[in-house]
């Protein structure tokens, strides 16, 4: 994937975030795409809008819940 394609995908994420922001107080988007031509193999993007602390707190809460789910299944 070339730089223009990566930029185009970032613009899509920004536009989607903006559209969602019309309906929500905060939005955070994480996206990944496997690209075997990249040395890392995976490209990632992230973008958000709205209150940063709200987004950060929601991410921490999501991680905590998922870890609890993961470890409670043992």
N, CA, C, O and CB atoms as a CASP TS submission, in Angstrom:
PFRMAT TS
TARGET T0000
AUTHOR 0000-0000-0000
METHOD Language model
MODEL 1
PARENT N/A
ATOM      1  N   UNK     1       0.856  -1.173   0.000  1.00  0.00           N
ATOM      2  CA  UNK     1       0.000   0.000   0.000  1.00  0.00           C
ATOM      3  C   UNK     1       0.903   1.237   0.000  1.00  0.00           C
ATOM      4  O   UNK     1       1.813   1.357   0.820  1.00  0.00           O
ATOM      5  CB  UNK     1      -0.974  -0.003   1.234  1.00  0.00           C
ATOM      6  N   UNK     2       0.641   2.128  -0.908  1.00  0.00           N
ATOM      7  CA  UNK     2       1.470   3.322  -0.989  1.00  0.00           C
ATOM      8  C   UNK     2       0.945   4.420  -0.058  1.00  0.00           C
ATOM      9  O   UNK     2      -0.122   4.288   0.542  1.00  0.00           O
ATOM     10  CB  UNK     2       1.525   3.831  -2.435  1.00  0.00           C
ATOM     11  N   UNK     3       1.707   5.490   0.046  1.00  0.00           N
ATOM     12  CA  UNK     3       1.361   6.576   0.972  1.00  0.00           C
ATOM     13  C   UNK     3       0.013   7.207   0.627  1.00  0.00           C
ATOM     14  O   UNK     3      -0.749   7.551   1.531  1.00  0.00           O
ATOM     15  CB  UNK     3       2.452   7.648   0.960  1.00  0.00           C
ATOM     16  N   UNK     4      -0.294   7.366  -0.645  1.00  0.00           N
ATOM     17  CA  UNK     4      -1.579   7.951  -1.048  1.00  0.00           C
ATOM     18  C   UNK     4      -2.740   7.069  -0.596  1.00  0.00           C
ATOM     19  O   UNK     4      -3.758   7.575  -0.123  1.00  0.00           O
ATOM     20  CB  UNK     4      -1.629   8.150  -2.579  1.00  0.00           C
ATOM     21  N   UNK     5      -2.592   5.755  -0.740  1.00  0.00           N
ATOM     22  CA  UNK     5      -3.646   4.833  -0.298  1.00  0.00           C
ATOM     23  C   UNK     5      -3.825   4.898   1.218  1.00  0.00           C
ATOM     24  O   UNK     5      -4.952   4.857   1.712  1.00  0.00           O
ATOM     25  CB  UNK     5      -3.317   3.389  -0.731  1.00  0.00           C
ATOM     26  N   UNK     6      -2.722   4.998   1.954  1.00  0.00           N
ATOM     27  CA  UNK     6      -2.817   5.135   3.418  1.00  0.00           C
ATOM     28  C   UNK     6      -3.510   6.441   3.787  1.00  0.00           C
ATOM     29  O   UNK     6      -4.351   6.476   4.684  1.00  0.00           O
ATOM     30  CB  UNK     6      -1.411   5.078   4.068  1.00  0.00           C
ATOM     31  N   UNK     7      -3.147   7.523   3.081  1.00  0.00           N
ATOM     32  CA  UNK     7      -3.785   8.820   3.335  1.00  0.00           C
ATOM     33  C   UNK     7      -5.283   8.772   3.018  1.00  0.00           C
ATOM     34  O   UNK     7      -6.093   9.334   3.756  1.00  0.00           O
ATOM     35  CB  UNK     7      -3.105   9.921   2.500  1.00  0.00           C
ATOM     36  N   UNK     8      -5.646   8.110   1.937  1.00  0.00           N
ATOM     37  CA  UNK     8      -7.065   7.990   1.564  1.00  0.00           C
ATOM     38  C   UNK     8      -7.852   7.250   2.640  1.00  0.00           C
ATOM     39  O   UNK     8      -8.979   7.626   2.963  1.00  0.00           O
ATOM     40  CB  UNK     8      -7.209   7.262   0.215  1.00  0.00           C
ATOM     41  N   UNK     9      -7.257   6.201   3.190  1.00  0.00           N
ATOM     42  CA  UNK     9      -7.935   5.455   4.247  1.00  0.00           C
ATOM     43  C   UNK     9      -8.074   6.317   5.506  1.00  0.00           C
ATOM     44  O   UNK     9      -9.095   6.257   6.190  1.00  0.00           O
ATOM     45  CB  UNK     9      -7.166   4.154   4.568  1.00  0.00           C
ATOM     46  N   UNK    10      -7.050   7.113   5.808  1.00  0.00           N
ATOM     47  CA  UNK    10      -7.135   8.007   6.965  1.00  0.00           C
ATOM     48  C   UNK    10      -8.241   9.032   6.767  1.00  0.00           C
ATOM     49  O   UNK    10      -8.974   9.336   7.708  1.00  0.00           O
ATOM     50  CB  UNK    10      -5.791   8.716   7.204  1.00  0.00           C
ATOM     51  N   UNK    11      -8.372   9.563   5.570  1.00  0.00           N
ATOM     52  CA  UNK    11      -9.442  10.516   5.278  1.00  0.00           C
ATOM     53  C   UNK    11     -10.813   9.873   5.463  1.00  0.00           C
ATOM     54  O   UNK    11     -11.736  10.510   5.971  1.00  0.00           O
ATOM     55  CB  UNK    11      -9.301  11.056   3.851  1.00  0.00           C
ATOM     56  N   UNK    12     -10.946   8.617   5.053  1.00  0.00           N
ATOM     57  CA  UNK    12     -12.201   7.890   5.238  1.00  0.00           C
ATOM     58  C   UNK    12     -12.520   7.753   6.726  1.00  0.00           C
ATOM     59  O   UNK    12     -13.665   7.941   7.137  1.00  0.00           O
ATOM     60  CB  UNK    12     -12.125   6.498   4.574  1.00  0.00           C
ATOM     61  N   UNK    13     -11.518   7.428   7.525  1.00  0.00           N
ATOM     62  CA  UNK    13     -11.719   7.303   8.968  1.00  0.00           C
ATOM     63  C   UNK    13     -12.123   8.654   9.560  1.00  0.00           C
ATOM     64  O   UNK    13     -13.046   8.720  10.372  1.00  0.00           O
ATOM     65  CB  UNK    13     -10.435   6.772   9.654  1.00  0.00           C
ATOM     66  N   UNK    14     -11.446   9.722   9.166  1.00  0.00           N
ATOM     67  CA  UNK    14     -11.776  11.062   9.667  1.00  0.00           C
ATOM     68  C   UNK    14     -13.198  11.457   9.279  1.00  0.00           C
ATOM     69  O   UNK    14     -13.931  12.006  10.101  1.00  0.00           O
ATOM     70  CB  UNK    14     -10.777  12.099   9.128  1.00  0.00           C
ATOM     71  N   UNK    15     -13.593  11.186   8.041  1.00  0.00           N
ATOM     72  CA  UNK    15     -14.954  11.511   7.592  1.00  0.00           C
ATOM     73  C   UNK    15     -15.991  10.707   8.367  1.00  0.00           C
ATOM     74  O   UNK    15     -17.032  11.236   8.755  1.00  0.00           O
ATOM     75  CB  UNK    15     -15.102  11.246   6.084  1.00  0.00           C
ATOM     76  N   UNK    16     -15.703   9.433   8.589  1.00  0.00           N
ATOM     77  CA  UNK    16     -16.625   8.576   9.337  1.00  0.00           C
ATOM     78  C   UNK    16     -16.747   9.054  10.775  1.00  0.00           C
ATOM     79  O   UNK    16     -17.842   9.089  11.335  1.00  0.00           O
ATOM     80  CB  UNK    16     -16.156   7.111   9.302  1.00  0.00           C
ATOM     81  N   UNK    17     -15.633   9.417  11.362  1.00  0.00           N
ATOM     82  CA  UNK    17     -15.639   9.940  12.728  1.00  0.00           C
ATOM     83  C   UNK    17     -16.474  11.220  12.810  1.00  0.00           C
ATOM     84  O   UNK    17     -17.275  11.395  13.728  1.00  0.00           O
ATOM     85  CB  UNK    17     -14.197  10.210  13.209  1.00  0.00           C
ATOM     86  N   UNK    18     -16.277  12.094  11.852  1.00  0.00           N
ATOM     87  CA  UNK    18     -17.036  13.345  11.813  1.00  0.00           C
ATOM     88  C   UNK    18     -18.531  13.084  11.695  1.00  0.00           C
ATOM     89  O   UNK    18     -19.338  13.744  12.349  1.00  0.00           O
ATOM     90  CB  UNK    18     -16.567  14.216  10.649  1.00  0.00           C
ATOM     91  N   UNK    19     -18.889  12.130  10.869  1.00  0.00           N
ATOM     92  CA  UNK    19     -20.307  11.785  10.687  1.00  0.00           C
ATOM     93  C   UNK    19     -20.894  11.225  11.979  1.00  0.00           C
ATOM     94  O   UNK    19     -22.003  11.591  12.367  1.00  0.00           O
ATOM     95  CB  UNK    19     -20.476  10.763   9.541  1.00  0.00           C
ATOM     96  N   UNK    20     -20.160  10.348  12.638  1.00  0.00           N
ATOM     97  CA  UNK    20     -20.632   9.789  13.911  1.00  0.00           C
ATOM     98  C   UNK    20     -20.698  10.848  15.002  1.00  0.00           C
ATOM     99  O   UNK    20     -21.587  10.815  15.853  1.00  0.00           O
ATOM    100  CB  UNK    20     -19.723   8.650  14.357  1.00  0.00           C
ATOM    101  N   UNK    21     -19.763  11.781  14.977  1.00  0.00           N
ATOM    102  CA  UNK    21     -19.706  12.829  15.997  1.00  0.00           C
ATOM    103  C   UNK    21     -20.981  13.664  16.015  1.00  0.00           C
ATOM    104  O   UNK    21     -21.315  14.259  17.039  1.00  0.00           O
ATOM    105  CB  UNK    21     -18.499  13.730  15.760  1.00  0.00           C
ATOM    106  N   UNK    22     -21.688  13.712  14.902  1.00  0.00           N
ATOM    107  CA  UNK    22     -22.959  14.442  14.844  1.00  0.00           C
ATOM    108  C   UNK    22     -23.998  13.826  15.779  1.00  0.00           C
ATOM    109  O   UNK    22     -24.958  14.493  16.165  1.00  0.00           O
ATOM    110  CB  UNK    22     -23.497  14.462  13.408  1.00  0.00           C
ATOM    111  N   UNK    23     -23.812  12.556  16.145  1.00  0.00           N
ATOM    112  CA  UNK    23     -24.805  11.822  16.924  1.00  0.00           C
ATOM    113  C   UNK    23     -24.326  11.400  18.310  1.00  0.00           C
ATOM    114  O   UNK    23     -25.129  10.937  19.120  1.00  0.00           O
ATOM    115  CB  UNK    23     -25.228  10.613  16.169  1.00  0.00           C
ATOM    116  N   UNK    24     -23.031  11.550  18.598  1.00  0.00           N
ATOM    117  CA  UNK    24     -22.462  11.074  19.849  1.00  0.00           C
ATOM    118  C   UNK    24     -21.578  12.143  20.474  1.00  0.00           C
ATOM    119  O   UNK    24     -21.107  13.051  19.789  1.00  0.00           O
ATOM    120  CB  UNK    24     -21.663   9.787  19.622  1.00  0.00           C
ATOM    121  N   UNK    25     -21.356  12.028  21.790  1.00  0.00           N
ATOM    122  CA  UNK    25     -20.499  12.986  22.489  1.00  0.00           C
ATOM    123  C   UNK    25     -19.027  12.778  22.172  1.00  0.00           C
ATOM    124  O   UNK    25     -18.260  13.737  22.085  1.00  0.00           O
ATOM    125  CB  UNK    25     -20.716  12.886  23.983  1.00  0.00           C
ATOM    126  N   UNK    26     -18.642  11.533  22.003  1.00  0.00           N
ATOM    127  CA  UNK    26     -17.248  11.245  21.667  1.00  0.00           C
ATOM    128  C   UNK    26     -17.190  10.009  20.786  1.00  0.00           C
ATOM    129  O   UNK    26     -18.050   9.131  20.856  1.00  0.00           O
ATOM    130  CB  UNK    26     -16.393  11.047  22.947  1.00  0.00           C
ATOM    131  N   UNK    27     -16.151   9.960  19.954  1.00  0.00           N
ATOM    132  CA  UNK    27     -15.964   8.854  19.017  1.00  0.00           C
ATOM    133  C   UNK    27     -14.470   8.558  18.946  1.00  0.00           C
ATOM    134  O   UNK    27     -13.650   9.472  18.870  1.00  0.00           O
ATOM    135  CB  UNK    27     -16.550   9.195  17.592  1.00  0.00           C
ATOM    136  N   UNK    28     -14.127   7.274  18.973  1.00  0.00           N
ATOM    137  CA  UNK    28     -12.739   6.858  18.776  1.00  0.00           C
ATOM    138  C   UNK    28     -12.758   5.681  17.822  1.00  0.00           C
ATOM    139  O   UNK    28     -13.505   4.724  18.024  1.00  0.00           O
ATOM    140  CB  UNK    28     -12.037   6.484  20.137  1.00  0.00           C
ATOM    141  N   UNK    29     -11.942   5.749  16.784  1.00  0.00           N
ATOM    142  CA  UNK    29     -11.888   4.688  15.781  1.00  0.00           C
ATOM    143  C   UNK    29     -10.469   4.136  15.720  1.00  0.00           C
ATOM    144  O   UNK    29      -9.495   4.885  15.639  1.00  0.00           O
ATOM    145  CB  UNK    29     -12.340   5.212  14.384  1.00  0.00           C
ATOM    146  N   UNK    30     -10.374   2.809  15.761  1.00  0.00           N
ATOM    147  CA  UNK    30      -9.121   2.100  15.516  1.00  0.00           C
ATOM    148  C   UNK    30      -9.366   1.202  14.319  1.00  0.00           C
ATOM    149  O   UNK    30     -10.403   0.544  14.236  1.00  0.00           O
ATOM    150  CB  UNK    30      -8.645   1.273  16.781  1.00  0.00           C
ATOM    151  N   UNK    31      -8.431   1.170  13.401  1.00  0.00           N
ATOM    152  CA  UNK    31      -8.584   0.315  12.220  1.00  0.00           C
ATOM    153  C   UNK    31      -7.230  -0.280  11.859  1.00  0.00           C
ATOM    154  O   UNK    31      -6.193   0.364  12.018  1.00  0.00           O
ATOM    155  CB  UNK    31      -9.174   1.116  11.017  1.00  0.00           C
ATOM    156  N   UNK    32      -7.251  -1.505  11.375  1.00  0.00           N
ATOM    157  CA  UNK    32      -6.022  -2.156  10.924  1.00  0.00           C
ATOM    158  C   UNK    32      -6.265  -2.814   9.581  1.00  0.00           C
ATOM    159  O   UNK    32      -7.392  -3.168   9.233  1.00  0.00           O
ATOM    160  CB  UNK    32      -5.528  -3.194  11.957  1.00  0.00           C
ATOM    161  N   UNK    33      -5.185  -2.971   8.836  1.00  0.00           N
ATOM    162  CA  UNK    33      -5.254  -3.667   7.557  1.00  0.00           C
ATOM    163  C   UNK    33      -3.935  -4.398   7.347  1.00  0.00           C
ATOM    164  O   UNK    33      -2.855  -3.813   7.433  1.00  0.00           O
ATOM    165  CB  UNK    33      -5.547  -2.677   6.381  1.00  0.00           C
ATOM    166  N   UNK    34      -4.052  -5.673   7.072  1.00  0.00           N
ATOM    167  CA  UNK    34      -2.856  -6.468   6.791  1.00  0.00           C
ATOM    168  C   UNK    34      -2.321  -6.093   5.410  1.00  0.00           C
ATOM    169  O   UNK    34      -3.073  -6.019   4.439  1.00  0.00           O
ATOM    170  CB  UNK    34      -3.166  -7.997   6.869  1.00  0.00           C
ATOM    171  N   UNK    35      -1.039  -5.864   5.342  1.00  0.00           N
ATOM    172  CA  UNK    35      -0.388  -5.539   4.065  1.00  0.00           C
ATOM    173  C   UNK    35       0.947  -6.269   4.015  1.00  0.00           C
ATOM    174  O   UNK    35       1.917  -5.832   4.633  1.00  0.00           O
ATOM    175  CB  UNK    35      -0.187  -3.986   3.896  1.00  0.00           C
ATOM    176  N   UNK    36       1.002  -7.380   3.282  1.00  0.00           N
ATOM    177  CA  UNK    36       2.226  -8.168   3.245  1.00  0.00           C
ATOM    178  C   UNK    36       3.420  -7.431   2.636  1.00  0.00           C
ATOM    179  O   UNK    36       4.559  -7.873   2.788  1.00  0.00           O
ATOM    180  CB  UNK    36       1.980  -9.423   2.479  1.00  0.00           C
ATOM    181  N   UNK    37       3.172  -6.315   1.950  1.00  0.00           N
ATOM    182  CA  UNK    37       4.287  -5.568   1.370  1.00  0.00           C
ATOM    183  C   UNK    37       4.991  -4.698   2.404  1.00  0.00           C
ATOM    184  O   UNK    37       6.094  -4.209   2.161  1.00  0.00           O
ATOM    185  CB  UNK    37       3.796  -4.705   0.223  1.00  0.00           C
ATOM    186  N   UNK    38       4.356  -4.506   3.555  1.00  0.00           N
ATOM    187  CA  UNK    38       4.955  -3.701   4.625  1.00  0.00           C
ATOM    188  C   UNK    38       5.829  -4.595   5.491  1.00  0.00           C
ATOM    189  O   UNK    38       5.491  -5.757   5.720  1.00  0.00           O
ATOM    190  CB  UNK    38       3.859  -3.002   5.489  1.00  0.00           C
ATOM    191  N   UNK    39       6.941  -4.071   5.969  1.00  0.00           N
ATOM    192  CA  UNK    39       7.841  -4.875   6.804  1.00  0.00           C
ATOM    193  C   UNK    39       7.155  -5.306   8.094  1.00  0.00           C
ATOM    194  O   UNK    39       7.428  -6.394   8.602  1.00  0.00           O
ATOM    195  CB  UNK    39       9.118  -4.087   7.128  1.00  0.00           C
ATOM    196  N   UNK    40       6.265  -4.468   8.635  1.00  0.00           N
ATOM    197  CA  UNK    40       5.540  -4.810   9.857  1.00  0.00           C
ATOM    198  C   UNK    40       4.371  -5.748   9.569  1.00  0.00           C
ATOM    199  O   UNK    40       3.907  -6.444  10.473  1.00  0.00           O
ATOM    200  CB  UNK    40       5.034  -3.544  10.542  1.00  0.00           C
ATOM    201  N   UNK    41       3.892  -5.781   8.339  1.00  0.00           N
ATOM    202  CA  UNK    41       2.798  -6.666   7.946  1.00  0.00           C
ATOM    203  C   UNK    41       1.414  -6.108   8.171  1.00  0.00           C
ATOM    204  O   UNK    41       0.468  -6.523   7.502  1.00  0.00           O
ATOM    205  CB  UNK    41       2.913  -7.929   8.671  1.00  0.00           C
ATOM    206  N   UNK    42       1.269  -5.177   9.096  1.00  0.00           N
ATOM    207  CA  UNK    42      -0.046  -4.600   9.394  1.00  0.00           C
ATOM    208  C   UNK    42       0.084  -3.092   9.525  1.00  0.00           C
ATOM    209  O   UNK    42       1.012  -2.585  10.154  1.00  0.00           O
ATOM    210  CB  UNK    42      -0.646  -5.209  10.693  1.00  0.00           C
ATOM    211  N   UNK    43      -0.848  -2.394   8.927  1.00  0.00           N
ATOM    212  CA  UNK    43      -0.912  -0.934   9.025  1.00  0.00           C
ATOM    213  C   UNK    43      -2.043  -0.620   9.993  1.00  0.00           C
ATOM    214  O   UNK    43      -3.071  -1.297   9.987  1.00  0.00           O
ATOM    215  CB  UNK    43      -1.142  -0.246   7.608  1.00  0.00           C
ATOM    216  N   UNK    44      -1.862   0.399  10.821  1.00  0.00           N
ATOM    217  CA  UNK    44      -2.956   0.782  11.720  1.00  0.00           C
ATOM    218  C   UNK    44      -3.197   2.279  11.666  1.00  0.00           C
ATOM    219  O   UNK    44      -2.296   3.076  11.409  1.00  0.00           O
ATOM    220  CB  UNK    44      -2.651   0.350  13.160  1.00  0.00           C
ATOM    221  N   UNK    45      -4.423   2.619  11.914  1.00  0.00           N
ATOM    222  CA  UNK    45      -4.875   4.001  11.964  1.00  0.00           C
ATOM    223  C   UNK    45      -5.673   4.185  13.242  1.00  0.00           C
ATOM    224  O   UNK    45      -6.280   3.240  13.746  1.00  0.00           O
ATOM    225  CB  UNK    45      -5.724   4.373  10.707  1.00  0.00           C
ATOM    226  N   UNK    46      -5.671   5.394  13.761  1.00  0.00           N
ATOM    227  CA  UNK    46      -6.553   5.732  14.884  1.00  0.00           C
ATOM    228  C   UNK    46      -6.900   7.208  14.789  1.00  0.00           C
ATOM    229  O   UNK    46      -6.092   8.044  14.386  1.00  0.00           O
ATOM    230  CB  UNK    46      -5.883   5.402  16.263  1.00  0.00           C
ATOM    231  N   UNK    47      -8.129   7.488  15.176  1.00  0.00           N
ATOM    232  CA  UNK    47      -8.608   8.862  15.093  1.00  0.00           C
ATOM    233  C   UNK    47      -9.800   9.008  16.026  1.00  0.00           C
ATOM    234  O   UNK    47     -10.613   8.091  16.149  1.00  0.00           O
ATOM    235  CB  UNK    47      -8.990   9.247  13.628  1.00  0.00           C
ATOM    236  N   UNK    48      -9.905  10.140  16.674  1.00  0.00           N
ATOM    237  CA  UNK    48     -11.035  10.359  17.555  1.00  0.00           C
ATOM    238  C   UNK    48     -11.417  11.816  17.635  1.00  0.00           C
ATOM    239  O   UNK    48     -10.662  12.702  17.235  1.00  0.00           O
ATOM    240  CB  UNK    48     -10.731   9.838  18.924  1.00  0.00           C
ATOM    241  N   UNK    49     -12.606  12.048  18.160  1.00  0.00           N
ATOM    242  CA  UNK    49     -13.071  13.415  18.393  1.00  0.00           C
ATOM    243  C   UNK    49     -13.967  13.410  19.619  1.00  0.00           C
ATOM    244  O   UNK    49     -14.471  12.370  20.040  1.00  0.00           O
ATOM    245  CB  UNK    49     -13.828  13.983  17.147  1.00  0.00           C
ATOM    246  N   UNK    50     -14.149  14.577  20.170  1.00  0.00           N
ATOM    247  CA  UNK    50     -14.892  14.693  21.417  1.00  0.00           C
ATOM    248  C   UNK    50     -13.917  14.712  22.583  1.00  0.00           C
ATOM    249  O   UNK    50     -12.704  14.774  22.386  1.00  0.00           O
ATOM    250  CB  UNK    50     -15.907  13.535  21.569  1.00  0.00           C
ATOM    251  N   UNK    51     -14.444  14.658  23.784  1.00  0.00           N
ATOM    252  CA  UNK    51     -13.641  14.752  24.989  1.00  0.00           C
ATOM    253  C   UNK    51     -12.604  13.633  25.054  1.00  0.00           C
ATOM    254  O   UNK    51     -12.956  12.454  25.052  1.00  0.00           O
ATOM    255  CB  UNK    51     -14.534  14.714  26.219  1.00  0.00           C
ATOM    256  N   UNK    52     -11.328  14.005  25.112  1.00  0.00           N
ATOM    257  CA  UNK    52     -10.237  13.029  25.121  1.00  0.00           C
ATOM    258  C   UNK    52     -10.313  12.131  26.345  1.00  0.00           C
ATOM    259  O   UNK    52     -10.104  10.922  26.234  1.00  0.00           O
ATOM    260  CB  UNK    52      -8.884  13.739  25.079  1.00  0.00           C
ATOM    261  N   UNK    53     -10.608  12.697  27.508  1.00  0.00           N
ATOM    262  CA  UNK    53     -10.661  11.909  28.733  1.00  0.00           C
ATOM    263  C   UNK    53     -11.798  10.892  28.697  1.00  0.00           C
ATOM    264  O   UNK    53     -11.663   9.789  29.226  1.00  0.00           O
ATOM    265  CB  UNK    53     -10.818  12.823  29.939  1.00  0.00           C
ATOM    266  N   UNK    54     -12.900  11.255  28.085  1.00  0.00           N
ATOM    267  CA  UNK    54     -14.009  10.314  27.925  1.00  0.00           C
ATOM    268  C   UNK    54     -13.592   9.152  27.033  1.00  0.00           C
ATOM    269  O   UNK    54     -13.858   7.994  27.353  1.00  0.00           O
ATOM    270  CB  UNK    54     -15.247  11.022  27.338  1.00  0.00           C
ATOM    271  N   UNK    55     -12.948   9.455  25.930  1.00  0.00           N
ATOM    272  CA  UNK    55     -12.492   8.393  25.018  1.00  0.00           C
ATOM    273  C   UNK    55     -11.472   7.494  25.699  1.00  0.00           C
ATOM    274  O   UNK    55     -11.548   6.271  25.584  1.00  0.00           O
ATOM    275  CB  UNK    55     -11.885   8.999  23.738  1.00  0.00           C
ATOM    276  N   UNK    56     -10.530   8.081  26.398  1.00  0.00           N
ATOM    277  CA  UNK    56      -9.501   7.332  27.096  1.00  0.00           C
ATOM    278  C   UNK    56     -10.123   6.429  28.162  1.00  0.00           C
ATOM    279  O   UNK    56      -9.760   5.259  28.284  1.00  0.00           O
ATOM    280  CB  UNK    56      -8.483   8.288  27.729  1.00  0.00           C
ATOM    281  N   UNK    57     -11.056   6.978  28.926  1.00  0.00           N
ATOM    282  CA  UNK    57     -11.731   6.196  29.957  1.00  0.00           C
ATOM    283  C   UNK    57     -12.540   5.053  29.380  1.00  0.00           C
ATOM    284  O   UNK    57     -12.561   3.961  29.947  1.00  0.00           O
ATOM    285  CB  UNK    57     -12.626   7.082  30.774  1.00  0.00           C
ATOM    286  N   UNK    58     -13.199   5.286  28.272  1.00  0.00           N
ATOM    287  CA  UNK    58     -13.995   4.226  27.640  1.00  0.00           C
ATOM    288  C   UNK    58     -13.083   3.110  27.130  1.00  0.00           C
ATOM    289  O   UNK    58     -13.425   1.932  27.233  1.00  0.00           O
ATOM    290  CB  UNK    58     -14.844   4.800  26.475  1.00  0.00           C
ATOM    291  N   UNK    59     -11.947   3.471  26.590  1.00  0.00           N
ATOM    292  CA  UNK    59     -10.997   2.461  26.108  1.00  0.00           C
ATOM    293  C   UNK    59     -10.481   1.636  27.282  1.00  0.00           C
ATOM    294  O   UNK    59     -10.412   0.410  27.194  1.00  0.00           O
ATOM    295  CB  UNK    59      -9.813   3.129  25.353  1.00  0.00           C
ATOM    296  N   UNK    60     -10.115   2.302  28.389  1.00  0.00           N
ATOM    297  CA  UNK    60      -9.642   1.578  29.572  1.00  0.00           C
ATOM    298  C   UNK    60     -10.723   0.640  30.101  1.00  0.00           C
ATOM    299  O   UNK    60     -10.436  -0.498  30.472  1.00  0.00           O
ATOM    300  CB  UNK    60      -9.212   2.563  30.671  1.00  0.00           C
ATOM    301  N   UNK    61     -11.960   1.118  30.135  1.00  0.00           N
ATOM    302  CA  UNK    61     -13.070   0.292  30.609  1.00  0.00           C
ATOM    303  C   UNK    61     -13.265  -0.916  29.702  1.00  0.00           C
ATOM    304  O   UNK    61     -13.477  -2.026  30.192  1.00  0.00           O
ATOM    305  CB  UNK    61     -14.366   1.117  30.682  1.00  0.00           C
ATOM    306  N   UNK    62     -13.198  -0.720  28.395  1.00  0.00           N
ATOM    307  CA  UNK    62     -13.365  -1.820  27.439  1.00  0.00           C
ATOM    308  C   UNK    62     -12.266  -2.863  27.638  1.00  0.00           C
ATOM    309  O   UNK    62     -12.541  -4.063  27.653  1.00  0.00           O
ATOM    310  CB  UNK    62     -13.347  -1.288  25.983  1.00  0.00           C
ATOM    311  N   UNK    63     -11.021  -2.406  27.790  1.00  0.00           N
ATOM    312  CA  UNK    63      -9.911  -3.337  27.998  1.00  0.00           C
ATOM    313  C   UNK    63     -10.127  -4.129  29.282  1.00  0.00           C
ATOM    314  O   UNK    63      -9.960  -5.348  29.301  1.00  0.00           O
ATOM    315  CB  UNK    63      -8.563  -2.581  28.051  1.00  0.00           C
ATOM    316  N   UNK    64     -10.494  -3.444  30.337  1.00  0.00           N
ATOM    317  CA  UNK    64     -10.720  -4.111  31.622  1.00  0.00           C
ATOM    318  C   UNK    64     -11.811  -5.169  31.514  1.00  0.00           C
ATOM    319  O   UNK    64     -11.649  -6.281  32.014  1.00  0.00           O
ATOM    320  CB  UNK    64     -11.093  -3.087  32.695  1.00  0.00           C
ATOM    321  N   UNK    65     -12.917  -4.831  30.867  1.00  0.00           N
ATOM    322  CA  UNK    65     -14.015  -5.794  30.710  1.00  0.00           C
ATOM    323  C   UNK    65     -13.592  -6.998  29.870  1.00  0.00           C
ATOM    324  O   UNK    65     -13.924  -8.135  30.204  1.00  0.00           O
ATOM    325  CB  UNK    65     -15.228  -5.114  30.066  1.00  0.00           C
ATOM    326  N   UNK    66     -12.868  -6.756  28.791  1.00  0.00           N
ATOM    327  CA  UNK    66     -12.427  -7.849  27.925  1.00  0.00           C
ATOM    328  C   UNK    66     -11.435  -8.748  28.647  1.00  0.00           C
ATOM    329  O   UNK    66     -11.483  -9.968  28.491  1.00  0.00           O
ATOM    330  CB  UNK    66     -11.800  -7.297  26.642  1.00  0.00           C
ATOM    331  N   UNK    67     -10.533  -8.163  29.438  1.00  0.00           N
ATOM    332  CA  UNK    67      -9.593  -8.977  30.209  1.00  0.00           C
ATOM    333  C   UNK    67     -10.338  -9.834  31.230  1.00  0.00           C
ATOM    334  O   UNK    67     -10.004 -11.002  31.432  1.00  0.00           O
ATOM    335  CB  UNK    67      -8.557  -8.083  30.918  1.00  0.00           C
ATOM    336  N   UNK    68     -11.340  -9.250  31.867  1.00  0.00           N
ATOM    337  CA  UNK    68     -12.135 -10.009  32.832  1.00  0.00           C
ATOM    338  C   UNK    68     -12.842 -11.165  32.141  1.00  0.00           C
ATOM    339  O   UNK    68     -12.846 -12.285  32.653  1.00  0.00           O
ATOM    340  CB  UNK    68     -13.160  -9.098  33.532  1.00  0.00           C
ATOM    341  N   UNK    69     -13.437 -10.905  30.987  1.00  0.00           N
ATOM    342  CA  UNK    69     -14.106 -11.959  30.222  1.00  0.00           C
ATOM    343  C   UNK    69     -13.117 -13.058  29.817  1.00  0.00           C
ATOM    344  O   UNK    69     -13.411 -14.248  29.926  1.00  0.00           O
ATOM    345  CB  UNK    69     -14.778 -11.364  28.971  1.00  0.00           C
ATOM    346  N   UNK    70     -11.957 -12.636  29.355  1.00  0.00           N
ATOM    347  CA  UNK    70     -10.965 -13.581  28.870  1.00  0.00           C
ATOM    348  C   UNK    70     -10.483 -14.497  29.999  1.00  0.00           C
ATOM    349  O   UNK    70     -10.381 -15.712  29.824  1.00  0.00           O
ATOM    350  CB  UNK    70      -9.781 -12.833  28.248  1.00  0.00           C
ATOM    351  N   UNK    71     -10.191 -13.907  31.149  1.00  0.00           N
ATOM    352  CA  UNK    71      -9.643 -14.689  32.254  1.00  0.00           C
ATOM    353  C   UNK    71     -10.714 -15.433  33.034  1.00  0.00           C
ATOM    354  O   UNK    71     -10.399 -16.402  33.724  1.00  0.00           O
ATOM    355  CB  UNK    71      -8.877 -13.793  33.184  1.00  0.00           C
ATOM    356  N   UNK    72     -11.961 -15.013  32.946  1.00  0.00           N
ATOM    357  CA  UNK    72     -13.020 -15.704  33.687  1.00  0.00           C
ATOM    358  C   UNK    72     -13.449 -16.983  32.956  1.00  0.00           C
ATOM    359  O   UNK    72     -14.148 -17.815  33.534  1.00  0.00           O
ATOM    360  CB  UNK    72     -14.235 -14.769  33.886  1.00  0.00           C
ATOM    361  N   UNK    73     -13.045 -17.144  31.715  1.00  0.00           N
ATOM    362  CA  UNK    73     -13.386 -18.347  30.939  1.00  0.00           C
ATOM    363  C   UNK    73     -12.406 -19.490  31.176  1.00  0.00           C
ATOM    364  O   UNK    73     -12.579 -20.573  30.617  1.00  0.00           O
ATOM    365  CB  UNK    73     -13.428 -18.018  29.457  1.00  0.00           C
ATOM    366  N   UNK    74     -11.379 -19.267  31.996  1.00  0.00           N
ATOM    367  CA  UNK    74     -10.385 -20.319  32.263  1.00  0.00           C
ATOM    368  C   UNK    74     -10.914 -21.366  33.198  1.00  0.00           C
ATOM    369  O   UNK    74     -10.205 -22.319  33.523  1.00  0.00           O
ATOM    370  CB  UNK    74      -9.124 -19.727  32.839  1.00  0.00           C
TER
END
